[in-house]
């Protein structure tokens, strides 16, 4: 599977879309996600893996774990940051 089709399949998942919507609407979630997305790749991966492990221990739904895990991909993380950055500033997503 190519990266493009992999990215498309991720963004079609409801939990991933919910993560973006919540980050756009909730300043606390936005701040948490922004901090993660601004980290370098190695730091972001370590933090995400720690968060995912905690979510698994806490029994979080697999869809939400998958949504967070998708941010391990640097291209996806970059696009997510662009989306939440724009929505926090009321910039249309097509610009």
HELIX and SHEET records of a PDB file:
HELIX    1   1 UNK A    3  UNK A   11  1                                   9    
HELIX    2   2 UNK A   14  UNK A   25  1                                  12    
HELIX    3   3 UNK A   27  UNK A   37  1                                  11    
HELIX    4   4 UNK A   41  UNK A   58  1                                  18    
HELIX    5   5 UNK A   62  UNK A   69  1                                   8    
HELIX    6   6 UNK A   70  UNK A   72  5                                   3    
HELIX    7   7 UNK A   74  UNK A   88  1                                  15    
END                                                                             
